[in-house]
């Protein structure tokens, strides 16, 4: 039986939307799809706009304009965080399935509204956490679920990804809690660049396909070196609803780049990522056996192809809004813990470019301090670091 081509609407063709434009224009596999429209209010941000237009694909300024004239089987949403919920709900209500970039949305209330809209319309929503669609993570999740590794005891993840001034100036919402119109954004190191890796721990602990564990409590130490509203450095201790301890350390304010890397301790094995020279996730069992799961970054486009196949075959996707919501719950809880501590000015240094221009800031010694805390399963304040401040704890009810 011949499968019907999946008609696709691109919502955002600039920024990260360029990734999907490249995937679709350069597709070499015999994927059966047809792009029927692009919604992009700022077309200049799309690197291959002329190719899209040359294919006869019409450009629209809004979702309402598109749905007033056409329909699509799948809407791929790559817009800013504050637009995710409204655009997802508009798309499913108009009859489209959705693949939305991470995070799911800004607030828990928005996430619940998305889930309700998907249920009411019978439309599928996939959330683009690419690790969740990878073979490596899917296989690891299966082994955890069937008890091969034993009970999950504690898990930790570290990501040091320096970002320059241009990163925070690339739009008018980067590093913001709310945008100029008062819409929640909650953009931060935890809710944007490294959101994948916080979500990954919840996702792996979900008790079935398409499910994630939820946070029961989070203690958050939040810091800032850059001239932004929100935090650029976070150290979190989380207890899940299943009793597993999670540690998460992420920053944009180091000079050094490191990670993502993780170490997950189970009753029967330790699973590590970031130590294998081949870039693989590796489990070492207490009996000395090893299992190599593969590279979670392999096949970044799998989230798109998996979603297209799911639409054609009527199957669920690995990561939908129910699986992505715990990350939103955690991020909202972190934000509610309150104060963001600026790093002491005498520790903040300036990065310079090739012409001596100021390109960004970093905190001297921060990478080593955070690494020491990570290795000891501690928050920075628990090591007595002079710059660190004890975090508050949010209990989820």
MARKE-533385 format. One line per 5 residues: number of its first residue (from 1); their letters; for each residue x, y, z of C-alpha. Coordinates in nm, 2 decimals, always signed. Layout:
BEGIN
NUM) A) X,Y,Z  ...;
This chain:
BEGIN
1) XXXXX) +0.00,+0.00,+0.00  +0.14,+0.34,-0.10  +0.17,+0.58,+0.19  +0.01,+0.92,+0.15  +0.27,+1.20,+0.14;
6) XXXXX) +0.28,+1.40,+0.47  +0.22,+1.77,+0.40  +0.44,+1.99,+0.61  +0.41,+2.35,+0.74  +0.73,+2.51,+0.87;
11) XXXXX) +0.66,+2.76,+1.15  +0.99,+2.94,+1.17  +1.25,+2.90,+0.90  +1.52,+3.12,+1.06  +1.72,+3.05,+1.37;
16) XXXXX) +1.69,+2.68,+1.46  +1.43,+2.65,+1.19  +1.72,+2.65,+0.94  +1.80,+2.30,+1.08  +1.46,+2.17,+0.95;
21) XXXXX) +1.49,+2.36,+0.63  +1.83,+2.19,+0.56  +1.69,+1.85,+0.66  +1.39,+1.88,+0.42  +1.57,+2.03,+0.13;
26) XXXXX) +1.87,+1.79,+0.15  +1.67,+1.47,+0.23  +1.83,+1.17,+0.06  +1.62,+0.90,+0.21  +1.29,+0.82,+0.03;
31) XXXXX) +1.08,+1.01,+0.28  +0.74,+1.09,+0.15  +0.66,+1.45,+0.23  +0.57,+1.78,+0.07  +0.63,+2.12,+0.22;
36) XXXXX) +0.32,+2.33,+0.16  +0.40,+2.65,+0.35  +0.64,+2.85,+0.56  +0.53,+3.09,+0.84  +0.81,+3.33,+0.90;
41) XXXXX) +0.75,+3.70,+1.00  +1.13,+3.76,+0.96  +1.23,+3.59,+0.63  +1.58,+3.74,+0.63  +1.68,+3.49,+0.90;
46) XXXXX) +1.62,+3.19,+0.67  +1.95,+3.10,+0.50  +1.78,+2.91,+0.21  +1.46,+3.12,+0.17  +1.52,+3.16,-0.21;
51) XXXXX) +1.54,+2.78,-0.25  +1.21,+2.74,-0.06  +1.04,+3.00,-0.27  +1.20,+2.85,-0.59  +1.03,+2.52,-0.50;
56) XXXXX) +0.70,+2.71,-0.52  +0.64,+2.70,-0.14  +0.43,+3.00,-0.03  +0.54,+3.23,+0.25  +0.30,+3.34,+0.52;
61) XXXXX) +0.34,+3.60,+0.80  +0.13,+3.41,+1.06  -0.04,+3.08,+1.14  -0.38,+3.23,+1.11  -0.30,+3.34,+0.75;
66) XXXXX) -0.18,+2.99,+0.66  -0.48,+2.81,+0.81  -0.72,+3.06,+0.66  -0.61,+2.92,+0.32  -0.45,+2.58,+0.35;
71) XXXXX) -0.41,+2.27,+0.57  -0.10,+2.06,+0.66  -0.06,+1.72,+0.82  +0.24,+1.83,+1.02  +0.34,+2.17,+1.16;
76) XXXXX) +0.71,+2.20,+1.26  +0.74,+2.48,+1.52  +1.08,+2.64,+1.57  +0.96,+2.97,+1.72  +1.07,+3.14,+2.05;
81) XXXXX) +0.96,+2.97,+2.37  +0.68,+3.21,+2.45  +0.50,+3.12,+2.13  +0.51,+2.74,+2.16  +0.19,+2.69,+2.35;
86) XXXXX) -0.03,+2.92,+2.15  +0.11,+2.79,+1.82  +0.08,+2.42,+1.91  -0.28,+2.47,+2.02  -0.36,+2.66,+1.70;
91) XXXXX) -0.21,+2.39,+1.49  -0.38,+2.09,+1.64  -0.71,+2.27,+1.65  -0.67,+2.34,+1.28  -0.61,+1.96,+1.22;
96) XXXXX) -0.23,+1.94,+1.21  +0.00,+1.71,+1.41  +0.29,+1.90,+1.56  +0.67,+1.87,+1.60  +0.77,+2.15,+1.83;
101) XXXXX) +1.13,+2.24,+1.93  +1.23,+2.22,+2.30  +1.13,+2.31,+2.56  +0.76,+2.22,+2.54  +0.66,+2.57,+2.66;
106) XXXXX) +0.73,+2.83,+2.93  +0.48,+2.73,+3.21  +0.32,+2.43,+3.36  -0.03,+2.58,+3.29  +0.06,+2.61,+2.92;
111) XXXXX) +0.19,+2.25,+2.92  -0.14,+2.12,+3.06  -0.33,+2.32,+2.80  -0.12,+2.17,+2.52  -0.19,+1.82,+2.65;
116) XXXXX) -0.57,+1.89,+2.67  -0.57,+2.03,+2.32  -0.39,+1.73,+2.18  -0.63,+1.49,+2.36  -0.94,+1.69,+2.25;
121) XXXXX) -0.84,+1.70,+1.88  -0.68,+1.36,+1.86  -0.36,+1.51,+1.71  -0.01,+1.41,+1.80  +0.24,+1.65,+1.95;
126) XXXXX) +0.61,+1.56,+1.94  +0.87,+1.76,+2.13  +1.21,+1.79,+1.96  +1.44,+1.66,+2.23  +1.66,+1.48,+1.98;
131) XXXXX) +1.83,+1.25,+2.24  +1.49,+1.11,+2.33  +1.45,+1.00,+1.96  +1.80,+0.85,+1.94  +1.86,+0.47,+1.93;
136) XXXXX) +2.11,+0.50,+2.22  +1.87,+0.66,+2.46  +1.57,+0.45,+2.35  +1.77,+0.13,+2.42  +1.89,+0.26,+2.75;
141) XXXXX) +1.54,+0.36,+2.85  +1.42,+0.01,+2.76  +1.69,-0.16,+2.97  +1.61,+0.07,+3.27  +1.24,-0.01,+3.24;
146) XXXXX) +1.28,-0.38,+3.23  +1.51,-0.38,+3.54  +1.83,-0.49,+3.37  +2.04,-0.22,+3.55  +1.85,-0.25,+3.88;
151) XXXXX) +1.70,+0.04,+4.07  +1.81,+0.39,+3.98  +2.00,+0.53,+4.28  +2.14,+0.86,+4.17  +2.22,+1.04,+3.84;
156) XXXXX) +2.42,+1.35,+3.76  +2.48,+1.56,+3.45  +2.73,+1.84,+3.37  +2.73,+2.09,+3.08  +2.97,+2.38,+3.05;
161) XXXXX) +2.88,+2.57,+2.73  +3.03,+2.92,+2.72  +2.82,+3.18,+2.54  +2.93,+3.53,+2.42  +2.75,+3.86,+2.42;
166) XXXXX) +2.62,+3.79,+2.07  +2.43,+3.49,+2.20  +2.24,+3.70,+2.45  +2.19,+3.98,+2.20  +2.06,+3.76,+1.91;
171) XXXXX) +1.70,+3.85,+1.99  +1.50,+4.05,+2.24  +1.41,+3.76,+2.47  +1.74,+3.58,+2.54  +1.81,+3.56,+2.91;
176) XXXXX) +1.47,+3.71,+2.99  +1.21,+3.60,+3.24  +0.93,+3.77,+3.05  +0.94,+3.94,+2.71  +0.84,+4.30,+2.63;
181) XXXXX) +0.48,+4.20,+2.60  +0.48,+4.04,+2.94  +0.47,+3.68,+2.82  +0.66,+3.42,+3.02  +0.98,+3.31,+2.85;
186) XXXXX) +1.20,+3.18,+3.14  +1.50,+3.17,+2.90  +1.80,+3.04,+3.09  +2.09,+2.80,+3.06  +1.86,+2.53,+3.20;
191) XXXXX) +1.56,+2.60,+2.99  +1.72,+2.65,+2.65  +2.07,+2.53,+2.55  +2.10,+2.25,+2.81  +1.73,+2.17,+2.85;
196) XXXXX) +1.80,+1.84,+2.66  +2.01,+1.71,+2.93  +1.79,+1.79,+3.23  +1.49,+1.64,+3.04  +1.70,+1.33,+2.96;
201) XXXXX) +1.72,+1.22,+3.33  +1.35,+1.25,+3.38  +1.28,+1.08,+3.05  +1.50,+0.78,+3.12  +1.33,+0.72,+3.45;
206) XXXXX) +0.98,+0.72,+3.30  +0.81,+0.39,+3.37  +0.69,+0.33,+3.02  +0.73,+0.44,+2.65  +0.65,+0.81,+2.62;
211) XXXXX) +0.66,+0.88,+2.99  +0.90,+1.06,+3.22  +0.96,+1.07,+3.59  +0.85,+1.39,+3.77  +1.04,+1.61,+4.02;
216) XXXXX) +0.92,+1.58,+4.38  +1.16,+1.85,+4.51  +1.44,+2.07,+4.38  +1.71,+2.27,+4.55  +1.85,+2.54,+4.32;
221) XXXXX) +2.16,+2.76,+4.34  +2.13,+3.02,+4.06  +2.40,+3.26,+3.96  +2.47,+3.52,+3.69  +2.78,+3.67,+3.53;
226) XXXXX) +2.63,+3.81,+3.21  +2.42,+4.13,+3.20  +2.09,+3.95,+3.17  +1.77,+3.93,+3.37  +1.77,+3.55,+3.44;
231) XXXXX) +2.05,+3.32,+3.54  +2.34,+3.18,+3.33  +2.46,+2.93,+3.58  +2.27,+2.67,+3.78  +2.34,+2.39,+4.02;
236) XXXXX) +2.04,+2.17,+4.10  +1.97,+1.88,+4.33  +1.64,+1.71,+4.25  +1.45,+1.43,+4.41  +1.21,+1.25,+4.17;
241) XXXXX) +0.87,+1.11,+4.25  +1.04,+0.76,+4.25  +1.30,+0.87,+4.51  +1.61,+0.90,+4.28  +1.85,+1.18,+4.34;
246) XXXXX) +1.95,+1.39,+4.04  +2.23,+1.65,+4.02  +2.25,+1.90,+3.74  +2.52,+2.15,+3.68  +2.51,+2.39,+3.38;
251) XXXXX) +2.67,+2.72,+3.29  +2.73,+2.96,+3.01  +2.99,+3.15,+3.22  +3.30,+2.94,+3.21  +3.60,+3.00,+2.99;
256) XXXXX) +3.63,+2.62,+2.93  +3.38,+2.41,+2.73  +3.30,+2.07,+2.87  +3.01,+1.83,+2.83  +2.75,+1.72,+2.82;
261) XXXXX) +2.86,+1.43,+3.03  +2.68,+1.22,+3.28  +2.71,+0.94,+3.53  +2.40,+0.74,+3.63  +2.43,+0.49,+3.92;
266) XXXXX) +2.21,+0.19,+3.94  +2.20,-0.10,+4.17  +2.36,-0.33,+3.91  +2.56,-0.09,+3.69  +2.70,+0.26,+3.63;
271) XXXXX) +2.61,+0.43,+3.30  +2.86,+0.69,+3.18  +2.86,+0.94,+2.89  +3.15,+1.17,+2.81  +3.44,+0.93,+2.90;
276) XXXXX) +3.43,+0.70,+2.59  +3.66,+0.82,+2.31  +3.40,+0.70,+2.06  +3.13,+0.93,+2.21  +2.92,+0.64,+2.32;
281) XXXXX) +2.70,+0.58,+2.63  +2.86,+0.28,+2.81  +2.72,+0.08,+3.10  +2.96,-0.11,+3.33  +2.79,-0.38,+3.53;
286) XXXXX) +2.90,-0.50,+3.87  +2.99,-0.84,+3.73  +3.24,-0.67,+3.49  +3.03,-0.69,+3.18  +2.99,-0.38,+2.96;
291) XXXXX) +2.72,-0.27,+2.72  +2.77,+0.00,+2.46  +2.45,+0.19,+2.38  +2.60,+0.42,+2.11  +2.62,+0.79,+2.05;
296) XXXXX) +2.31,+0.99,+2.16  +2.40,+1.26,+1.91  +2.39,+1.03,+1.61  +2.09,+1.09,+1.38  +1.99,+1.44,+1.49;
301) XXXXX) +1.72,+1.43,+1.23  +1.56,+1.12,+1.37  +1.30,+1.34,+1.56  +1.16,+1.46,+1.22  +1.17,+1.12,+1.04;
306) XXXXX) +1.03,+0.94,+1.34  +0.74,+1.19,+1.36  +0.66,+1.16,+0.98  +0.66,+0.78,+1.02  +0.44,+0.80,+1.32;
311) XXXXX) +0.19,+1.01,+1.13  +0.18,+0.77,+0.84  +0.16,+0.45,+1.06  -0.06,+0.59,+1.33  +0.19,+0.52,+1.60;
316) XXXXX) +0.30,+0.73,+1.91  +0.62,+0.92,+1.93  +0.88,+0.86,+2.20  +0.87,+1.21,+2.34  +0.53,+1.40,+2.34;
321) XXXXX) +0.40,+1.67,+2.58  +0.35,+1.42,+2.87  +0.71,+1.32,+2.85  +0.84,+1.68,+2.82  +0.62,+1.84,+3.09;
326) XXXXX) +0.84,+1.73,+3.39  +1.12,+1.95,+3.26  +0.88,+2.24,+3.26  +0.76,+2.16,+3.61  +1.12,+2.15,+3.73;
331) XXXXX) +1.22,+2.48,+3.55  +0.91,+2.66,+3.70  +1.01,+2.53,+4.04  +1.36,+2.64,+4.00  +1.24,+2.99,+3.90;
336) XXXXX) +1.01,+3.00,+4.21  +1.30,+2.93,+4.45  +1.39,+3.30,+4.40  +1.71,+3.49,+4.42  +1.98,+3.49,+4.15;
341) XXXXX) +2.32,+3.57,+4.30  +2.56,+3.77,+4.09  +2.91,+3.64,+4.08  +3.16,+3.87,+4.27  +3.29,+4.13,+4.03;
346) XXXXX) +3.65,+4.04,+4.10  +3.59,+3.69,+3.96  +3.43,+3.81,+3.64  +3.67,+3.84,+3.35  +3.63,+3.96,+2.99;
351) XXXXX) +3.68,+3.75,+2.68  +3.82,+3.93,+2.38  +3.82,+3.87,+2.01  +4.10,+3.87,+1.75  +4.09,+4.26,+1.73;
356) XXXXX) +4.09,+4.30,+2.10  +3.71,+4.37,+2.12  +3.51,+4.25,+2.42  +3.31,+3.94,+2.32  +3.19,+3.81,+2.64;
361) XXXXX) +3.25,+3.73,+3.01  +3.35,+3.43,+3.22  +3.41,+3.36,+3.58  +3.76,+3.26,+3.67  +3.79,+2.93,+3.84;
366) XXXXX) +3.42,+2.85,+3.79  +3.48,+2.54,+3.58  +3.70,+2.38,+3.84  +3.47,+2.47,+4.12  +3.16,+2.33,+3.95;
371) XXXXX) +3.36,+2.02,+3.85  +3.47,+1.96,+4.21  +3.11,+1.99,+4.32  +2.99,+1.75,+4.05  +3.25,+1.49,+4.13;
376) XXXXX) +3.15,+1.50,+4.50  +2.77,+1.50,+4.43  +2.75,+1.84,+4.61  +2.61,+2.18,+4.54  +2.87,+2.46,+4.53;
381) XXXXX) +2.76,+2.61,+4.86  +2.81,+2.27,+5.03  +3.18,+2.30,+4.94  +3.21,+2.63,+5.13  +3.30,+2.82,+4.82;
386) XXXXX) +3.33,+3.20,+4.89  +3.11,+3.29,+4.59  +2.84,+3.03,+4.65  +2.51,+3.09,+4.83  +2.28,+2.81,+4.97;
391) XXXXX) +1.98,+2.75,+4.75  +1.61,+2.73,+4.85  +1.41,+2.41,+4.80  +1.08,+2.38,+4.61  +0.85,+2.09,+4.72;
396) XX) +0.61,+1.99,+4.44  +0.26,+1.89,+4.56;
